[in-house]
Amino acid sequence: MQTLTMIINRDSNGRYRAPWRSMSDLVSFRYLVKLSGKYEIGASTLLECLYKAWTTGEASYKGLGIKRRQLLDNAAVFQIRQGKKIAGQFKLTKPILDYIANPDLSHLRFDEYELSRTIPPPKNLKIKDLNSETRSRFNVTARVIEKSPTRMVSSKWGTASLLSTATITDGTGTIKLPLWKDRINIVSVGDSLHIENARLRRYRDELQIKVDRFAKLWIEN
């Protein structure tokens, strides 16, 4: 089976060449790379399904459904479902959609080294350093001083999950840390946590640490 891979092309001035018009386009196509491997869908089949969903509204393949949720002037938003479960949602810009219409798979490969050079490694930060200007991923070590009761919340996609919000400190400040599902019972008040490759999110005008699928969290002894 031919799975999706890609090459990152740049011109002499460092600008991305077609079809990668921006880092956003590159990240979007990298997401397609992961989908191709995760669901074991051939490259041509996945691109054909996306093209069909773009032009007709939806497409399916072996229990995987792709639906065009929104059509914008220069992009389209797609949702992927596996049965009744929402597997993901993403936006593809017009250059990527145009490329999908007539893909040249013979010239695609994935250059992991080139991609890794464009993404700086996360920095070790203190909580006092975290603010609305913090855009990159970071590492932080802190102690749990408070933990809210567990509650059920609904996402914007209609799915329900258990959530508890911890308050952590490293002596320089405090910040909230949402704990989802299995992490709720793992983390307790008094634990010293190391969080790696985290991001900041703003929720109701309050900054919080987000531990997504690219981040790691563990309890230090």
Secondary structure, DSSP 8 states (H G I E B T S, - for coil): ---------B-TTS-B-TT--SHHHHHHHHHHHHHHHHTT--HHHHHHHHHHHHHHSEEEETTEEEEEEEE-SSEEEEEEEETTEEEEEEEEEHHHHHHHHS--GGG----HHHHHHHS---EE--GGG-STT--S-EEEEEEEEEE---EEEE-TTS-EEEEEEEEEE-SS-EEEEEEETTHHHH--TT-EEEEEEEEEEEETTEEEEE--TT-EEEEE-
